[in-house]
Amino acid sequence: MTFFVDSWAAADKTAVLDLILGIQRGELGVPITAADQPDLADVPAFYGEGRGGFWVAREGDEIVGTIALKHHGDGEAALRKMFVRADRRGAVHGVAGLLFQALRAHARSVGLRTIRLGTRPEMLAAHRFYEKHGFRRIEPETLPPSFPRMKVDSVFYRLDLE
């Protein structure tokens, strides 16, 4: 199994939405729809603005993971839409690590200084992944007003790139 990461393309729209909704609704039990996620309706407009981006992990022609970066201020961005198909998770596959490497390389290349993210309290494996990759947990009141906070998130992390 060989995985590679590249930028989101218009042809990826349906597969990305199916992957993300499948995880959100099927695995996590979050009652969310495509309509609740307008960022996925127009990925280039939402994530391509400023110094952001959206990447997919592929295994052949199949999308097995996603990650996005939403630029929201001077040198600051939010990590969003990090999802990996259940059967491709874990260190043995390395998909999440490849996605994060691509995002981090991009962030550094465009001069971002800080990446923050929000997640849910029950996402313990995600918390461990973020902490392993240098993120530290922060209090919600320390989030800047420009941070694109999702109402379902209550656990927040910060990574300083400098």
PLY file of the C-alpha trace (Angstrom):
ply
format ascii 1.0
element vertex 162
property float x
property float y
property float z
element edge 161
property int vertex1
property int vertex2
end_header
0.00 0.00 0.00
1.42 3.30 -1.14
-0.11 6.57 -0.03
0.58 10.04 -1.35
-0.74 13.49 -0.57
-1.71 16.13 -3.05
-3.88 19.22 -3.23
-7.64 18.94 -3.42
-9.02 19.03 -6.96
-12.57 19.70 -8.13
-12.92 16.04 -9.13
-12.40 15.12 -5.43
-15.50 16.93 -4.17
-17.90 13.96 -3.91
-15.32 11.49 -2.56
-14.15 14.00 0.07
-17.69 14.72 1.19
-18.53 11.01 1.36
-15.40 10.27 3.43
-15.95 13.12 5.87
-19.69 12.59 6.33
-19.16 8.85 6.71
-16.77 9.42 9.59
-18.73 12.26 11.20
-22.11 10.56 11.04
-21.29 6.87 10.87
-18.40 6.61 13.31
-18.79 9.64 15.55
-22.58 9.85 15.57
-22.53 13.59 14.90
-25.85 14.64 13.34
-24.27 16.80 10.64
-25.06 17.19 6.95
-23.29 18.55 3.90
-25.45 21.67 4.24
-23.95 22.21 7.72
-20.49 22.40 6.15
-20.49 25.17 3.53
-16.69 25.03 3.45
-16.97 21.72 1.57
-19.36 23.20 -0.99
-16.64 25.55 -2.24
-13.26 24.32 -1.02
-11.15 26.71 -3.17
-13.04 29.80 -1.96
-12.95 28.79 1.72
-9.54 27.18 2.10
-7.70 28.74 -0.83
-8.13 32.22 0.54
-4.96 33.75 1.96
-2.38 31.17 2.97
-4.71 28.21 3.45
-5.09 24.96 1.55
-6.80 21.58 1.41
-5.01 18.26 0.84
-6.10 14.69 0.28
-4.30 11.42 0.93
-4.67 8.93 -1.87
-4.15 5.22 -2.17
-4.22 4.75 -5.91
-7.33 6.56 -7.12
-9.08 6.36 -3.75
-9.16 9.18 -1.20
-8.36 7.81 2.26
-7.76 11.04 4.18
-8.12 14.81 4.24
-6.63 17.82 6.00
-7.19 21.55 5.57
-5.73 24.84 6.70
-7.91 27.95 7.07
-5.88 31.17 7.18
-7.61 33.53 9.62
-5.17 36.27 10.52
-1.67 37.59 10.34
0.49 34.47 10.54
-2.30 32.35 12.01
-4.35 29.46 10.65
-6.73 26.77 11.81
-6.24 23.07 11.09
-9.56 21.73 9.86
-11.08 18.62 8.27
-8.47 16.10 9.40
-10.08 12.76 8.65
-8.57 9.37 7.84
-10.59 6.34 6.79
-10.83 3.88 9.69
-8.96 1.06 7.98
-6.06 3.40 7.14
-5.51 4.88 10.61
-2.58 4.22 12.88
1.19 4.37 12.67
1.36 1.22 10.53
-0.22 3.17 7.66
1.11 6.65 8.44
-1.64 8.46 6.52
-2.34 11.05 9.23
1.38 11.78 9.53
1.73 12.28 5.78
-1.23 14.65 5.74
0.15 16.63 8.67
3.62 16.81 7.08
2.11 18.33 3.93
0.11 20.87 5.94
3.07 21.81 8.12
5.44 22.18 5.15
2.91 24.45 3.45
2.38 26.50 6.63
6.10 27.10 7.01
6.59 27.89 3.31
3.95 30.63 3.41
5.20 32.13 6.68
2.52 31.03 9.13
3.58 31.22 12.77
0.70 29.55 14.63
-1.75 26.75 13.91
-4.70 26.17 16.21
-7.43 23.56 16.08
-10.62 22.57 17.79
-11.80 19.05 18.45
-14.26 17.10 20.52
-13.48 15.72 24.01
-14.09 12.07 23.08
-11.52 12.16 20.24
-8.72 10.83 22.46
-6.69 9.26 19.63
-6.74 12.61 17.82
-5.61 14.37 21.01
-2.65 11.97 21.27
-1.77 12.55 17.61
-1.81 16.33 18.00
0.25 16.23 21.20
2.78 13.86 19.59
3.19 16.39 16.79
3.90 19.34 19.07
0.47 20.82 19.74
-0.29 21.90 23.28
-3.74 22.12 24.77
-5.08 25.63 25.35
-8.10 27.16 27.03
-10.95 28.31 24.78
-10.75 31.85 26.12
-7.25 32.20 24.64
-8.54 31.74 21.08
-8.31 34.89 18.99
-11.62 36.37 17.81
-10.68 35.51 14.21
-10.39 31.76 14.94
-13.11 29.90 12.97
-14.59 28.03 15.90
-16.98 25.14 15.27
-19.86 24.89 17.75
-19.27 21.14 18.31
-15.65 21.70 19.44
-14.71 22.21 23.08
-11.05 21.06 23.21
-8.45 23.32 21.60
-4.78 23.03 20.67
-2.02 25.35 19.50
1.21 24.74 17.60
3.84 27.45 17.27
5.93 26.98 14.15
8.71 29.40 15.07
0 1
1 2
2 3
3 4
4 5
5 6
6 7
7 8
8 9
9 10
10 11
11 12
12 13
13 14
14 15
15 16
16 17
17 18
18 19
19 20
20 21
21 22
22 23
23 24
24 25
25 26
26 27
27 28
28 29
29 30
30 31
31 32
32 33
33 34
34 35
35 36
36 37
37 38
38 39
39 40
40 41
41 42
42 43
43 44
44 45
45 46
46 47
47 48
48 49
49 50
50 51
51 52
52 53
53 54
54 55
55 56
56 57
57 58
58 59
59 60
60 61
61 62
62 63
63 64
64 65
65 66
66 67
67 68
68 69
69 70
70 71
71 72
72 73
73 74
74 75
75 76
76 77
77 78
78 79
79 80
80 81
81 82
82 83
83 84
84 85
85 86
86 87
87 88
88 89
89 90
90 91
91 92
92 93
93 94
94 95
95 96
96 97
97 98
98 99
99 100
100 101
101 102
102 103
103 104
104 105
105 106
106 107
107 108
108 109
109 110
110 111
111 112
112 113
113 114
114 115
115 116
116 117
117 118
118 119
119 120
120 121
121 122
122 123
123 124
124 125
125 126
126 127
127 128
128 129
129 130
130 131
131 132
132 133
133 134
134 135
135 136
136 137
137 138
138 139
139 140
140 141
141 142
142 143
143 144
144 145
145 146
146 147
147 148
148 149
149 150
150 151
151 152
152 153
153 154
154 155
155 156
156 157
157 158
158 159
159 160
160 161
